[in-house]
Amino acid sequence: MEKVHNFSAGPGILPAEVLKQASEACLNFDNLNLSLLEISHRSKNYVAVMDEARQLVKDLFEVGDEYEVMYLGGGASLQFAMVPYNLLSDHGSAAYINTGVWATKAIKEAKILGNVNVLASSEDKKFNYIPKGYTIPNDVDYFHCTSNNTIYGAQMKSFPNCPVPMVCDMSSDLFSRRIDAKQFDLIYAGAQKNMGPAGSTMIMIKKNLLGKQTRKMLSMLDYQVHAKGESMYNTPPVFPVYVSMLTLRWLKQNGGVDWIEKINQQKADLLYNEIDRNSCFVGTVETEDRSHMNVCFLPTKPEYEEQFDKLTKQYNLSGLKGHRDVGGYRASLYNALPLESVTVLVEAMKEFESKYAH
Ligand SMILES: *Cc1c(COP(=O)(O)O)cnc(C)c1O
């Protein structure tokens, strides 16, 4: 089988050894001669999976028991609703920054449940930068940001000093770089970008934020219910959680976030340097805000697109097509993507320039 270099933006690439273990568990899990997919989620073998999956998040973030970790269904998109449902008080407000399509969707849901103060937006320039210099009011219930703009390729390189609980959608750069997790009160991430298959979302919340609402809460939308149930209030997405656990275990065993951050930096440097050097391509994002996970670039002439598409096929480069709102190319360099794949992409870009630039 010829190797395909997978730059898909999501669901994204997973480590080969994780896929192998996951497929084995579908046939025979823990030598039970049963599939992971056909045993009780309350069996001791599966409870061990869920416990490890939750603990690994705390290990990798280097936080303690002041946080609760859970895995829920519904995607990151459900968190756009659950965050305000759980944290926004009756007459209170929440502060958001609008840095892309996902942030816009998060704001839309919060507005249905209460007052939203959009402190800053980069929509004026097609979300190609991260707004800075805004002030977070100290009388809002929480501040919400999106650490990495998956579609437009801008990434927050630092986070504001926040006088109120800080909530972050980290779906597309979770555990890709060292951050101080303790400055956040709630972090959530859909699994399918950097952690596992679609179908589960990781939520890490400070325990003191649980049970804030005094009104009656729908059980399935109440963080406290899921926290008390240790992510087993109802049947959890057993397979996505298992594969996420394997990926986090892979990350930890190889050296954790510090290890992957170095590789991610190398991958991003290699590709951005080539984009800047190569006369056939141009980056779309302000240099200081360029994402290390989703690298967006355009051909300098529209007619290049068809020819470069052909060349990328020859090189077995997959998933490079830019989001329909941006066009051009988007190379997603998630944790499991090896440096070698970026090297091959850069080779293709060089060959393209030598053949077509005039
Ligand atoms: C993909 C993505 C989402 C949406 O995730 P779903 O699991 O499809 O709901 C939300 N936020 C960000 C930053 C994303 O990249």
The ligand as a Gaussian input file, in Angstrom:
#p B3LYP/6-31G(d) Opt

LIG

0 1
 C      -14.405000      21.459000      14.265000
 C      -14.579000      22.500000      15.279000
 C      -15.773000      22.659000      16.001000
 C      -17.014000      21.826000      15.721000
 O      -16.874000      20.555000      16.168000
 P      -18.052000      19.492000      16.059000
 O      -17.507000      18.355000      16.828000
 O      -18.281000      19.206000      14.613000
 O      -19.271000      20.067000      16.682000
 C      -15.826000      23.641000      16.962000
 N      -14.773000      24.423000      17.216000
 C      -13.613000      24.325000      16.542000
 C      -12.476000      25.229000      16.863000
 C      -13.476000      23.351000      15.557000
 O      -12.320000      23.245000      14.885000

